Amino acid sequence: MELSPLDELSAQIRKLSAADQDQLASMLLMERLKRNKLVMPTIHQRIDDAEADNWQAWDSNKPRA
């Protein structure tokens, strides 16, 4: 049975080191976010917002144990 190109790629990715998989994952996430026309402008707006009153407090966003 012949593997699909995506299955072959997935098999090669599993052979990568954890660091290389992490780098690939971050690159794929950024490519995905670039395609989402609604998310990126919001992210850029939040990054560029110099008004501290508009920032969310860390305590309200940090994971709970």
PDBQT receptor file of N, H, CA, C and O in Angstrom, charges set to zero:
ATOM      1  N   MET A   1       0.836  -1.180   0.000  1.00  0.00    +0.000 N 
ATOM      2  CA  MET A   1       0.000   0.000   0.000  1.00  0.00    +0.000 C 
ATOM      3  C   MET A   1       0.885   1.248   0.000  1.00  0.00    +0.000 C 
ATOM      4  O   MET A   1       1.853   1.338   0.755  1.00  0.00    +0.000 OA
ATOM      5  N   GLU A   2       0.544   2.182  -0.837  1.00  0.00    +0.000 N 
ATOM      6  H   GLU A   2      -0.242   2.109  -1.450  1.00  0.00    +0.000 HD
ATOM      7  CA  GLU A   2       1.340   3.396  -0.983  1.00  0.00    +0.000 C 
ATOM      8  C   GLU A   2       0.812   4.491  -0.058  1.00  0.00    +0.000 C 
ATOM      9  O   GLU A   2      -0.397   4.692   0.054  1.00  0.00    +0.000 OA
ATOM     10  N   LEU A   3       1.726   5.194   0.600  1.00  0.00    +0.000 N 
ATOM     11  H   LEU A   3       2.709   5.031   0.510  1.00  0.00    +0.000 HD
ATOM     12  CA  LEU A   3       1.344   6.272   1.503  1.00  0.00    +0.000 C 
ATOM     13  C   LEU A   3       1.056   7.545   0.720  1.00  0.00    +0.000 C 
ATOM     14  O   LEU A   3       1.652   7.790  -0.328  1.00  0.00    +0.000 OA
ATOM     15  N   SER A   4       0.134   8.356   1.242  1.00  0.00    +0.000 N 
ATOM     16  H   SER A   4      -0.351   8.157   2.094  1.00  0.00    +0.000 HD
ATOM     17  CA  SER A   4      -0.132   9.656   0.630  1.00  0.00    +0.000 C 
ATOM     18  C   SER A   4       1.041  10.583   0.939  1.00  0.00    +0.000 C 
ATOM     19  O   SER A   4       1.795  10.336   1.879  1.00  0.00    +0.000 OA
ATOM     20  N   PRO A   5       1.198  11.648   0.153  1.00  0.00    +0.000 N 
ATOM     21  CA  PRO A   5       2.290  12.590   0.446  1.00  0.00    +0.000 C 
ATOM     22  C   PRO A   5       2.220  13.138   1.880  1.00  0.00    +0.000 C 
ATOM     23  O   PRO A   5       3.255  13.334   2.516  1.00  0.00    +0.000 OA
ATOM     24  N   LEU A   6       1.024  13.382   2.384  1.00  0.00    +0.000 N 
ATOM     25  H   LEU A   6       0.182  13.223   1.868  1.00  0.00    +0.000 HD
ATOM     26  CA  LEU A   6       0.896  13.893   3.745  1.00  0.00    +0.000 C 
ATOM     27  C   LEU A   6       1.324  12.839   4.769  1.00  0.00    +0.000 C 
ATOM     28  O   LEU A   6       1.948  13.170   5.777  1.00  0.00    +0.000 OA
ATOM     29  N   ASP A   7       0.993  11.584   4.516  1.00  0.00    +0.000 N 
ATOM     30  H   ASP A   7       0.486  11.315   3.697  1.00  0.00    +0.000 HD
ATOM     31  CA  ASP A   7       1.420  10.515   5.425  1.00  0.00    +0.000 C 
ATOM     32  C   ASP A   7       2.940  10.371   5.419  1.00  0.00    +0.000 C 
ATOM     33  O   ASP A   7       3.553  10.162   6.466  1.00  0.00    +0.000 OA
ATOM     34  N   GLU A   8       3.541  10.483   4.245  1.00  0.00    +0.000 N 
ATOM     35  H   GLU A   8       3.044  10.653   3.394  1.00  0.00    +0.000 HD
ATOM     36  CA  GLU A   8       5.004  10.410   4.146  1.00  0.00    +0.000 C 
ATOM     37  C   GLU A   8       5.653  11.571   4.896  1.00  0.00    +0.000 C 
ATOM     38  O   GLU A   8       6.638  11.391   5.613  1.00  0.00    +0.000 OA
ATOM     39  N   LEU A   9       5.085  12.767   4.718  1.00  0.00    +0.000 N 
ATOM     40  H   LEU A   9       4.286  12.913   4.135  1.00  0.00    +0.000 HD
ATOM     41  CA  LEU A   9       5.609  13.942   5.405  1.00  0.00    +0.000 C 
ATOM     42  C   LEU A   9       5.470  13.792   6.918  1.00  0.00    +0.000 C 
ATOM     43  O   LEU A   9       6.393  14.113   7.666  1.00  0.00    +0.000 OA
ATOM     44  N   SER A  10       4.323  13.309   7.360  1.00  0.00    +0.000 N 
ATOM     45  H   SER A  10       3.572  13.049   6.752  1.00  0.00    +0.000 HD
ATOM     46  CA  SER A  10       4.096  13.091   8.796  1.00  0.00    +0.000 C 
ATOM     47  C   SER A  10       5.115  12.108   9.371  1.00  0.00    +0.000 C 
ATOM     48  O   SER A  10       5.619  12.315  10.475  1.00  0.00    +0.000 OA
ATOM     49  N   ALA A  11       5.417  11.058   8.642  1.00  0.00    +0.000 N 
ATOM     50  H   ALA A  11       5.008  10.890   7.745  1.00  0.00    +0.000 HD
ATOM     51  CA  ALA A  11       6.398  10.079   9.102  1.00  0.00    +0.000 C 
ATOM     52  C   ALA A  11       7.783  10.720   9.235  1.00  0.00    +0.000 C 
ATOM     53  O   ALA A  11       8.507  10.437  10.189  1.00  0.00    +0.000 OA
ATOM     54  N   GLN A  12       8.147  11.573   8.290  1.00  0.00    +0.000 N 
ATOM     55  H   GLN A  12       7.558  11.802   7.515  1.00  0.00    +0.000 HD
ATOM     56  CA  GLN A  12       9.445  12.253   8.352  1.00  0.00    +0.000 C 
ATOM     57  C   GLN A  12       9.489  13.232   9.522  1.00  0.00    +0.000 C 
ATOM     58  O   GLN A  12      10.515  13.361  10.190  1.00  0.00    +0.000 OA
ATOM     59  N   ILE A  13       8.389  13.913   9.766  1.00  0.00    +0.000 N 
ATOM     60  H   ILE A  13       7.556  13.809   9.224  1.00  0.00    +0.000 HD
ATOM     61  CA  ILE A  13       8.344  14.876  10.870  1.00  0.00    +0.000 C 
ATOM     62  C   ILE A  13       8.523  14.171  12.205  1.00  0.00    +0.000 C 
ATOM     63  O   ILE A  13       9.189  14.699  13.096  1.00  0.00    +0.000 OA
ATOM     64  N   ARG A  14       7.937  12.985  12.358  1.00  0.00    +0.000 N 
ATOM     65  H   ARG A  14       7.396  12.556  11.635  1.00  0.00    +0.000 HD
ATOM     66  CA  ARG A  14       8.078  12.234  13.604  1.00  0.00    +0.000 C 
ATOM     67  C   ARG A  14       9.532  11.854  13.878  1.00  0.00    +0.000 C 
ATOM     68  O   ARG A  14       9.903  11.628  15.030  1.00  0.00    +0.000 OA
ATOM     69  N   LYS A  15      10.339  11.782  12.855  1.00  0.00    +0.000 N 
ATOM     70  H   LYS A  15      10.037  11.965  11.919  1.00  0.00    +0.000 HD
ATOM     71  CA  LYS A  15      11.756  11.430  13.002  1.00  0.00    +0.000 C 
ATOM     72  C   LYS A  15      12.612  12.629  13.430  1.00  0.00    +0.000 C 
ATOM     73  O   LYS A  15      13.756  12.447  13.846  1.00  0.00    +0.000 OA
ATOM     74  N   LEU A  16      12.076  13.843  13.332  1.00  0.00    +0.000 N 
ATOM     75  H   LEU A  16      11.147  13.991  12.994  1.00  0.00    +0.000 HD
ATOM     76  CA  LEU A  16      12.827  15.044  13.697  1.00  0.00    +0.000 C 
ATOM     77  C   LEU A  16      13.023  15.120  15.203  1.00  0.00    +0.000 C 
ATOM     78  O   LEU A  16      12.272  14.524  15.976  1.00  0.00    +0.000 OA
ATOM     79  N   SER A  17      14.037  15.857  15.598  1.00  0.00    +0.000 N 
ATOM     80  H   SER A  17      14.647  16.341  14.970  1.00  0.00    +0.000 HD
ATOM     81  CA  SER A  17      14.259  16.097  17.031  1.00  0.00    +0.000 C 
ATOM     82  C   SER A  17      13.111  16.951  17.577  1.00  0.00    +0.000 C 
ATOM     83  O   SER A  17      12.396  17.603  16.816  1.00  0.00    +0.000 OA
ATOM     84  N   ALA A  18      12.947  16.942  18.879  1.00  0.00    +0.000 N 
ATOM     85  H   ALA A  18      13.528  16.412  19.498  1.00  0.00    +0.000 HD
ATOM     86  CA  ALA A  18      11.897  17.741  19.511  1.00  0.00    +0.000 C 
ATOM     87  C   ALA A  18      12.063  19.226  19.176  1.00  0.00    +0.000 C 
ATOM     88  O   ALA A  18      11.082  19.925  18.920  1.00  0.00    +0.000 OA
ATOM     89  N   ALA A  19      13.298  19.696  19.180  1.00  0.00    +0.000 N 
ATOM     90  H   ALA A  19      14.095  19.129  19.388  1.00  0.00    +0.000 HD
ATOM     91  CA  ALA A  19      13.552  21.108  18.871  1.00  0.00    +0.000 C 
ATOM     92  C   ALA A  19      13.143  21.438  17.440  1.00  0.00    +0.000 C 
ATOM     93  O   ALA A  19      12.542  22.483  17.188  1.00  0.00    +0.000 OA
ATOM     94  N   ASP A  20      13.467  20.554  16.509  1.00  0.00    +0.000 N 
ATOM     95  H   ASP A  20      13.956  19.706  16.714  1.00  0.00    +0.000 HD
ATOM     96  CA  ASP A  20      13.086  20.779  15.118  1.00  0.00    +0.000 C 
ATOM     97  C   ASP A  20      11.570  20.698  14.945  1.00  0.00    +0.000 C 
ATOM     98  O   ASP A  20      10.999  21.461  14.166  1.00  0.00    +0.000 OA
ATOM     99  N   GLN A  21      10.920  19.798  15.651  1.00  0.00    +0.000 N 
ATOM    100  H   GLN A  21      11.384  19.178  16.284  1.00  0.00    +0.000 HD
ATOM    101  CA  GLN A  21       9.459  19.719  15.596  1.00  0.00    +0.000 C 
ATOM    102  C   GLN A  21       8.833  20.997  16.150  1.00  0.00    +0.000 C 
ATOM    103  O   GLN A  21       7.847  21.496  15.608  1.00  0.00    +0.000 OA
ATOM    104  N   ASP A  22       9.408  21.523  17.232  1.00  0.00    +0.000 N 
ATOM    105  H   ASP A  22      10.208  21.117  17.672  1.00  0.00    +0.000 HD
ATOM    106  CA  ASP A  22       8.904  22.768  17.805  1.00  0.00    +0.000 C 
ATOM    107  C   ASP A  22       9.050  23.922  16.827  1.00  0.00    +0.000 C 
ATOM    108  O   ASP A  22       8.139  24.737  16.682  1.00  0.00    +0.000 OA
ATOM    109  N   GLN A  23      10.186  23.992  16.161  1.00  0.00    +0.000 N 
ATOM    110  H   GLN A  23      10.925  23.330  16.279  1.00  0.00    +0.000 HD
ATOM    111  CA  GLN A  23      10.415  25.062  15.189  1.00  0.00    +0.000 C 
ATOM    112  C   GLN A  23       9.432  24.934  14.020  1.00  0.00    +0.000 C 
ATOM    113  O   GLN A  23       8.875  25.932  13.563  1.00  0.00    +0.000 OA
ATOM    114  N   LEU A  24       9.225  23.724  13.548  1.00  0.00    +0.000 N 
ATOM    115  H   LEU A  24       9.678  22.913  13.919  1.00  0.00    +0.000 HD
ATOM    116  CA  LEU A  24       8.278  23.494  12.465  1.00  0.00    +0.000 C 
ATOM    117  C   LEU A  24       6.860  23.853  12.900  1.00  0.00    +0.000 C 
ATOM    118  O   LEU A  24       6.111  24.470  12.143  1.00  0.00    +0.000 OA
ATOM    119  N   ALA A  25       6.498  23.468  14.108  1.00  0.00    +0.000 N 
ATOM    120  H   ALA A  25       7.107  22.967  14.723  1.00  0.00    +0.000 HD
ATOM    121  CA  ALA A  25       5.160  23.773  14.627  1.00  0.00    +0.000 C 
ATOM    122  C   ALA A  25       4.928  25.282  14.699  1.00  0.00    +0.000 C 
ATOM    123  O   ALA A  25       3.853  25.766  14.347  1.00  0.00    +0.000 OA
ATOM    124  N   SER A  26       5.932  26.017  15.154  1.00  0.00    +0.000 N 
ATOM    125  H   SER A  26       6.806  25.624  15.440  1.00  0.00    +0.000 HD
ATOM    126  CA  SER A  26       5.772  27.470  15.253  1.00  0.00    +0.000 C 
ATOM    127  C   SER A  26       5.663  28.095  13.864  1.00  0.00    +0.000 C 
ATOM    128  O   SER A  26       4.889  29.032  13.667  1.00  0.00    +0.000 OA
ATOM    129  N   MET A  27       6.428  27.587  12.907  1.00  0.00    +0.000 N 
ATOM    130  H   MET A  27       7.057  26.826  13.067  1.00  0.00    +0.000 HD
ATOM    131  CA  MET A  27       6.337  28.101  11.545  1.00  0.00    +0.000 C 
ATOM    132  C   MET A  27       4.960  27.820  10.950  1.00  0.00    +0.000 C 
ATOM    133  O   MET A  27       4.376  28.691  10.305  1.00  0.00    +0.000 OA
ATOM    134  N   LEU A  28       4.437  26.613  11.159  1.00  0.00    +0.000 N 
ATOM    135  H   LEU A  28       4.912  25.906  11.683  1.00  0.00    +0.000 HD
ATOM    136  CA  LEU A  28       3.115  26.263  10.643  1.00  0.00    +0.000 C 
ATOM    137  C   LEU A  28       2.023  27.095  11.313  1.00  0.00    +0.000 C 
ATOM    138  O   LEU A  28       1.061  27.497  10.658  1.00  0.00    +0.000 OA
ATOM    139  N   LEU A  29       2.167  27.354  12.612  1.00  0.00    +0.000 N 
ATOM    140  H   LEU A  29       2.948  27.028  13.144  1.00  0.00    +0.000 HD
ATOM    141  CA  LEU A  29       1.192  28.190  13.297  1.00  0.00    +0.000 C 
ATOM    142  C   LEU A  29       1.177  29.593  12.703  1.00  0.00    +0.000 C 
ATOM    143  O   LEU A  29       0.109  30.154  12.458  1.00  0.00    +0.000 OA
ATOM    144  N   MET A  30       2.350  30.158  12.474  1.00  0.00    +0.000 N 
ATOM    145  H   MET A  30       3.217  29.702  12.674  1.00  0.00    +0.000 HD
ATOM    146  CA  MET A  30       2.409  31.503  11.894  1.00  0.00    +0.000 C 
ATOM    147  C   MET A  30       1.798  31.532  10.496  1.00  0.00    +0.000 C 
ATOM    148  O   MET A  30       1.105  32.486  10.143  1.00  0.00    +0.000 OA
ATOM    149  N   GLU A  31       2.050  30.498   9.704  1.00  0.00    +0.000 N 
ATOM    150  H   GLU A  31       2.613  29.723   9.991  1.00  0.00    +0.000 HD
ATOM    151  CA  GLU A  31       1.442  30.429   8.368  1.00  0.00    +0.000 C 
ATOM    152  C   GLU A  31      -0.075  30.351   8.479  1.00  0.00    +0.000 C 
ATOM    153  O   GLU A  31      -0.795  30.969   7.694  1.00  0.00    +0.000 OA
ATOM    154  N   ARG A  32      -0.553  29.597   9.447  1.00  0.00    +0.000 N 
ATOM    155  H   ARG A  32       0.031  29.095  10.084  1.00  0.00    +0.000 HD
ATOM    156  CA  ARG A  32      -2.007  29.475   9.655  1.00  0.00    +0.000 C 
ATOM    157  C   ARG A  32      -2.597  30.810  10.083  1.00  0.00    +0.000 C 
ATOM    158  O   ARG A  32      -3.649  31.210   9.586  1.00  0.00    +0.000 OA
ATOM    159  N   LEU A  33      -1.929  31.503  11.001  1.00  0.00    +0.000 N 
ATOM    160  H   LEU A  33      -1.074  31.177  11.405  1.00  0.00    +0.000 HD
ATOM    161  CA  LEU A  33      -2.425  32.798  11.463  1.00  0.00    +0.000 C 
ATOM    162  C   LEU A  33      -2.431  33.829  10.337  1.00  0.00    +0.000 C 
ATOM    163  O   LEU A  33      -3.328  34.670  10.280  1.00  0.00    +0.000 OA
ATOM    164  N   LYS A  34      -1.454  33.779   9.448  1.00  0.00    +0.000 N 
ATOM    165  H   LYS A  34      -0.726  33.095   9.494  1.00  0.00    +0.000 HD
ATOM    166  CA  LYS A  34      -1.413  34.707   8.316  1.00  0.00    +0.000 C 
ATOM    167  C   LYS A  34      -2.622  34.522   7.406  1.00  0.00    +0.000 C 
ATOM    168  O   LYS A  34      -3.109  35.481   6.808  1.00  0.00    +0.000 OA
ATOM    169  N   ARG A  35      -3.102  33.285   7.305  1.00  0.00    +0.000 N 
ATOM    170  H   ARG A  35      -2.707  32.505   7.791  1.00  0.00    +0.000 HD
ATOM    171  CA  ARG A  35      -4.269  33.022   6.443  1.00  0.00    +0.000 C 
ATOM    172  C   ARG A  35      -5.568  33.486   7.085  1.00  0.00    +0.000 C 
ATOM    173  O   ARG A  35      -6.559  33.707   6.388  1.00  0.00    +0.000 OA
ATOM    174  N   ASN A  36      -5.575  33.635   8.403  1.00  0.00    +0.000 N 
ATOM    175  H   ASN A  36      -4.770  33.455   8.969  1.00  0.00    +0.000 HD
ATOM    176  CA  ASN A  36      -6.778  34.047   9.106  1.00  0.00    +0.000 C 
ATOM    177  C   ASN A  36      -6.807  35.569   9.160  1.00  0.00    +0.000 C 
ATOM    178  O   ASN A  36      -6.118  36.179   9.978  1.00  0.00    +0.000 OA
ATOM    179  N   LYS A  37      -7.584  36.166   8.310  1.00  0.00    +0.000 N 
ATOM    180  H   LYS A  37      -8.144  35.671   7.645  1.00  0.00    +0.000 HD
ATOM    181  CA  LYS A  37      -7.607  37.629   8.168  1.00  0.00    +0.000 C 
ATOM    182  C   LYS A  37      -8.221  38.333   9.384  1.00  0.00    +0.000 C 
ATOM    183  O   LYS A  37      -8.082  39.549   9.523  1.00  0.00    +0.000 OA
ATOM    184  N   LEU A  38      -8.891  37.593  10.258  1.00  0.00    +0.000 N 
ATOM    185  H   LEU A  38      -9.004  36.606  10.145  1.00  0.00    +0.000 HD
ATOM    186  CA  LEU A  38      -9.513  38.211  11.423  1.00  0.00    +0.000 C 
ATOM    187  C   LEU A  38      -8.591  38.234  12.630  1.00  0.00    +0.000 C 
ATOM    188  O   LEU A  38      -8.673  39.144  13.455  1.00  0.00    +0.000 OA
ATOM    189  N   VAL A  39      -7.706  37.235  12.745  1.00  0.00    +0.000 N 
ATOM    190  H   VAL A  39      -7.640  36.495  12.075  1.00  0.00    +0.000 HD
ATOM    191  CA  VAL A  39      -6.864  37.117  13.933  1.00  0.00    +0.000 C 
ATOM    192  C   VAL A  39      -5.663  38.050  13.883  1.00  0.00    +0.000 C 
ATOM    193  O   VAL A  39      -5.393  38.748  14.861  1.00  0.00    +0.000 OA
ATOM    194  N   MET A  40      -4.946  38.082  12.787  1.00  0.00    +0.000 N 
ATOM    195  H   MET A  40      -5.166  37.516  11.993  1.00  0.00    +0.000 HD
ATOM    196  CA  MET A  40      -3.692  38.841  12.726  1.00  0.00    +0.000 C 
ATOM    197  C   MET A  40      -3.866  40.331  13.000  1.00  0.00    +0.000 C 
ATOM    198  O   MET A  40      -3.063  40.891  13.747  1.00  0.00    +0.000 OA
ATOM    199  N   PRO A  41      -4.872  41.006  12.436  1.00  0.00    +0.000 N 
ATOM    200  CA  PRO A  41      -4.997  42.439  12.768  1.00  0.00    +0.000 C 
ATOM    201  C   PRO A  41      -5.216  42.665  14.259  1.00  0.00    +0.000 C 
ATOM    202  O   PRO A  41      -4.703  43.636  14.814  1.00  0.00    +0.000 OA
ATOM    203  N   THR A  42      -5.957  41.798  14.908  1.00  0.00    +0.000 N 
ATOM    204  H   THR A  42      -6.374  41.009  14.457  1.00  0.00    +0.000 HD
ATOM    205  CA  THR A  42      -6.198  41.928  16.346  1.00  0.00    +0.000 C 
ATOM    206  C   THR A  42      -4.910  41.726  17.128  1.00  0.00    +0.000 C 
ATOM    207  O   THR A  42      -4.632  42.462  18.075  1.00  0.00    +0.000 OA
ATOM    208  N   ILE A  43      -4.124  40.729  16.732  1.00  0.00    +0.000 N 
ATOM    209  H   ILE A  43      -4.350  40.131  15.963  1.00  0.00    +0.000 HD
ATOM    210  CA  ILE A  43      -2.841  40.478  17.410  1.00  0.00    +0.000 C 
ATOM    211  C   ILE A  43      -1.922  41.681  17.251  1.00  0.00    +0.000 C 
ATOM    212  O   ILE A  43      -1.314  42.129  18.223  1.00  0.00    +0.000 OA
ATOM    213  N   HIS A  44      -1.816  42.212  16.030  1.00  0.00    +0.000 N 
ATOM    214  H   HIS A  44      -2.311  41.848  15.240  1.00  0.00    +0.000 HD
ATOM    215  CA  HIS A  44      -0.949  43.369  15.797  1.00  0.00    +0.000 C 
ATOM    216  C   HIS A  44      -1.439  44.591  16.565  1.00  0.00    +0.000 C 
ATOM    217  O   HIS A  44      -0.635  45.359  17.092  1.00  0.00    +0.000 OA
ATOM    218  N   GLN A  45      -2.740  44.771  16.628  1.00  0.00    +0.000 N 
ATOM    219  H   GLN A  45      -3.394  44.147  16.200  1.00  0.00    +0.000 HD
ATOM    220  CA  GLN A  45      -3.295  45.900  17.374  1.00  0.00    +0.000 C 
ATOM    221  C   GLN A  45      -2.929  45.793  18.849  1.00  0.00    +0.000 C 
ATOM    222  O   GLN A  45      -2.565  46.788  19.476  1.00  0.00    +0.000 OA
ATOM    223  N   ARG A  46      -3.027  44.585  19.403  1.00  0.00    +0.000 N 
ATOM    224  H   ARG A  46      -3.324  43.777  18.894  1.00  0.00    +0.000 HD
ATOM    225  CA  ARG A  46      -2.694  44.402  20.819  1.00  0.00    +0.000 C 
ATOM    226  C   ARG A  46      -1.207  44.613  21.069  1.00  0.00    +0.000 C 
ATOM    227  O   ARG A  46      -0.823  45.200  22.081  1.00  0.00    +0.000 OA
ATOM    228  N   ILE A  47      -0.374  44.142  20.158  1.00  0.00    +0.000 N 
ATOM    229  H   ILE A  47      -0.686  43.665  19.336  1.00  0.00    +0.000 HD
ATOM    230  CA  ILE A  47       1.077  44.306  20.317  1.00  0.00    +0.000 C 
ATOM    231  C   ILE A  47       1.462  45.776  20.259  1.00  0.00    +0.000 C 
ATOM    232  O   ILE A  47       2.311  46.234  21.024  1.00  0.00    +0.000 OA
ATOM    233  N   ASP A  48       0.832  46.515  19.344  1.00  0.00    +0.000 N 
ATOM    234  H   ASP A  48       0.143  46.143  18.722  1.00  0.00    +0.000 HD
ATOM    235  CA  ASP A  48       1.178  47.917  19.131  1.00  0.00    +0.000 C 
ATOM    236  C   ASP A  48       0.533  48.862  20.139  1.00  0.00    +0.000 C 
ATOM    237  O   ASP A  48       0.882  50.042  20.181  1.00  0.00    +0.000 OA
ATOM    238  N   ASP A  49      -0.391  48.375  20.941  1.00  0.00    +0.000 N 
ATOM    239  H   ASP A  49      -0.674  47.416  20.906  1.00  0.00    +0.000 HD
ATOM    240  CA  ASP A  49      -1.112  49.212  21.889  1.00  0.00    +0.000 C 
ATOM    241  C   ASP A  49      -0.195  49.602  23.052  1.00  0.00    +0.000 C 
ATOM    242  O   ASP A  49       0.153  48.764  23.884  1.00  0.00    +0.000 OA
ATOM    243  N   ALA A  50       0.186  50.865  23.103  1.00  0.00    +0.000 N 
ATOM    244  H   ALA A  50      -0.097  51.546  22.428  1.00  0.00    +0.000 HD
ATOM    245  CA  ALA A  50       1.083  51.342  24.151  1.00  0.00    +0.000 C 
ATOM    246  C   ALA A  50       0.319  51.812  25.390  1.00  0.00    +0.000 C 
ATOM    247  O   ALA A  50       0.934  52.178  26.392  1.00  0.00    +0.000 OA
ATOM    248  N   GLU A  51      -0.997  51.806  25.329  1.00  0.00    +0.000 N 
ATOM    249  H   GLU A  51      -1.496  51.509  24.515  1.00  0.00    +0.000 HD
ATOM    250  CA  GLU A  51      -1.821  52.278  26.437  1.00  0.00    +0.000 C 
ATOM    251  C   GLU A  51      -1.990  51.170  27.465  1.00  0.00    +0.000 C 
ATOM    252  O   GLU A  51      -2.723  50.211  27.223  1.00  0.00    +0.000 OA
ATOM    253  N   ALA A  52      -1.323  51.287  28.605  1.00  0.00    +0.000 N 
ATOM    254  H   ALA A  52      -0.727  52.066  28.801  1.00  0.00    +0.000 HD
ATOM    255  CA  ALA A  52      -1.327  50.244  29.631  1.00  0.00    +0.000 C 
ATOM    256  C   ALA A  52      -2.722  49.932  30.153  1.00  0.00    +0.000 C 
ATOM    257  O   ALA A  52      -2.974  48.810  30.592  1.00  0.00    +0.000 OA
ATOM    258  N   ASP A  53      -3.635  50.898  30.116  1.00  0.00    +0.000 N 
ATOM    259  H   ASP A  53      -3.431  51.810  29.759  1.00  0.00    +0.000 HD
ATOM    260  CA  ASP A  53      -5.000  50.658  30.592  1.00  0.00    +0.000 C 
ATOM    261  C   ASP A  53      -5.732  49.623  29.739  1.00  0.00    +0.000 C 
ATOM    262  O   ASP A  53      -6.710  49.029  30.195  1.00  0.00    +0.000 OA
ATOM    263  N   ASN A  54      -5.274  49.403  28.518  1.00  0.00    +0.000 N 
ATOM    264  H   ASN A  54      -4.479  49.886  28.148  1.00  0.00    +0.000 HD
ATOM    265  CA  ASN A  54      -5.906  48.442  27.612  1.00  0.00    +0.000 C 
ATOM    266  C   ASN A  54      -5.325  47.041  27.749  1.00  0.00    +0.000 C 
ATOM    267  O   ASN A  54      -5.826  46.095  27.141  1.00  0.00    +0.000 OA
ATOM    268  N   TRP A  55      -4.284  46.908  28.535  1.00  0.00    +0.000 N 
ATOM    269  H   TRP A  55      -3.876  47.676  29.029  1.00  0.00    +0.000 HD
ATOM    270  CA  TRP A  55      -3.641  45.602  28.698  1.00  0.00    +0.000 C 
ATOM    271  C   TRP A  55      -4.400  44.773  29.717  1.00  0.00    +0.000 C 
ATOM    272  O   TRP A  55      -4.970  45.309  30.667  1.00  0.00    +0.000 OA
ATOM    273  N   GLN A  56      -4.403  43.467  29.516  1.00  0.00    +0.000 N 
ATOM    274  H   GLN A  56      -3.940  43.032  28.744  1.00  0.00    +0.000 HD
ATOM    275  CA  GLN A  56      -5.028  42.575  30.481  1.00  0.00    +0.000 C 
ATOM    276  C   GLN A  56      -4.012  42.217  31.557  1.00  0.00    +0.000 C 
ATOM    277  O   GLN A  56      -2.823  42.049  31.285  1.00  0.00    +0.000 OA
ATOM    278  N   ALA A  57      -4.503  42.105  32.765  1.00  0.00    +0.000 N 
ATOM    279  H   ALA A  57      -5.469  42.241  32.986  1.00  0.00    +0.000 HD
ATOM    280  CA  ALA A  57      -3.617  41.749  33.873  1.00  0.00    +0.000 C 
ATOM    281  C   ALA A  57      -3.154  40.302  33.720  1.00  0.00    +0.000 C 
ATOM    282  O   ALA A  57      -3.921  39.433  33.306  1.00  0.00    +0.000 OA
ATOM    283  N   TRP A  58      -1.895  40.059  34.056  1.00  0.00    +0.000 N 
ATOM    284  H   TRP A  58      -1.272  40.766  34.392  1.00  0.00    +0.000 HD
ATOM    285  CA  TRP A  58      -1.342  38.693  33.935  1.00  0.00    +0.000 C 
ATOM    286  C   TRP A  58      -2.119  37.721  34.803  1.00  0.00    +0.000 C 
ATOM    287  O   TRP A  58      -2.388  36.596  34.382  1.00  0.00    +0.000 OA
ATOM    288  N   ASP A  59      -2.482  38.134  36.006  1.00  0.00    +0.000 N 
ATOM    289  H   ASP A  59      -2.263  39.048  36.349  1.00  0.00    +0.000 HD
ATOM    290  CA  ASP A  59      -3.173  37.241  36.925  1.00  0.00    +0.000 C 
ATOM    291  C   ASP A  59      -4.482  36.704  36.353  1.00  0.00    +0.000 C 
ATOM    292  O   ASP A  59      -4.865  35.576  36.666  1.00  0.00    +0.000 OA
ATOM    293  N   SER A  60      -5.166  37.471  35.535  1.00  0.00    +0.000 N 
ATOM    294  H   SER A  60      -4.855  38.386  35.280  1.00  0.00    +0.000 HD
ATOM    295  CA  SER A  60      -6.423  37.021  34.970  1.00  0.00    +0.000 C 
ATOM    296  C   SER A  60      -6.212  36.098  33.766  1.00  0.00    +0.000 C 
ATOM    297  O   SER A  60      -7.165  35.488  33.280  1.00  0.00    +0.000 OA
ATOM    298  N   ASN A  61      -4.981  35.992  33.287  1.00  0.00    +0.000 N 
ATOM    299  H   ASN A  61      -4.207  36.487  33.681  1.00  0.00    +0.000 HD
ATOM    300  CA  ASN A  61      -4.705  35.188  32.097  1.00  0.00    +0.000 C 
ATOM    301  C   ASN A  61      -3.842  33.963  32.348  1.00  0.00    +0.000 C 
ATOM    302  O   ASN A  61      -3.808  33.052  31.521  1.00  0.00    +0.000 OA
ATOM    303  N   LYS A  62      -3.141  33.927  33.484  1.00  0.00    +0.000 N 
ATOM    304  H   LYS A  62      -3.169  34.667  34.156  1.00  0.00    +0.000 HD
ATOM    305  CA  LYS A  62      -2.224  32.816  33.715  1.00  0.00    +0.000 C 
ATOM    306  C   LYS A  62      -3.008  31.540  33.998  1.00  0.00    +0.000 C 
ATOM    307  O   LYS A  62      -4.107  31.592  34.548  1.00  0.00    +0.000 OA
ATOM    308  N   PRO A  63      -2.442  30.396  33.621  1.00  0.00    +0.000 N 
ATOM    309  CA  PRO A  63      -3.121  29.118  33.853  1.00  0.00    +0.000 C 
ATOM    310  C   PRO A  63      -3.303  28.848  35.335  1.00  0.00    +0.000 C 
ATOM    311  O   PRO A  63      -2.494  29.263  36.165  1.00  0.00    +0.000 OA
ATOM    312  N   ARG A  64      -4.359  28.158  35.644  1.00  0.00    +0.000 N 
ATOM    313  H   ARG A  64      -5.017  27.820  34.970  1.00  0.00    +0.000 HD
ATOM    314  CA  ARG A  64      -4.619  27.802  37.033  1.00  0.00    +0.000 C 
ATOM    315  C   ARG A  64      -4.051  26.413  37.315  1.00  0.00    +0.000 C 
ATOM    316  O   ARG A  64      -4.132  25.514  36.477  1.00  0.00    +0.000 OA
ATOM    317  N   ALA A  65      -3.488  26.255  38.480  1.00  0.00    +0.000 N 
ATOM    318  H   ALA A  65      -3.423  26.985  39.161  1.00  0.00    +0.000 HD
ATOM    319  CA  ALA A  65      -2.863  24.972  38.850  1.00  0.00    +0.000 C 
ATOM    320  C   ALA A  65      -3.887  23.944  39.228  1.00  0.00    +0.000 C 
ATOM    321  O   ALA A  65      -3.532  22.814  39.564  1.00  0.00    +0.000 OA
TER     322      ALA A  65
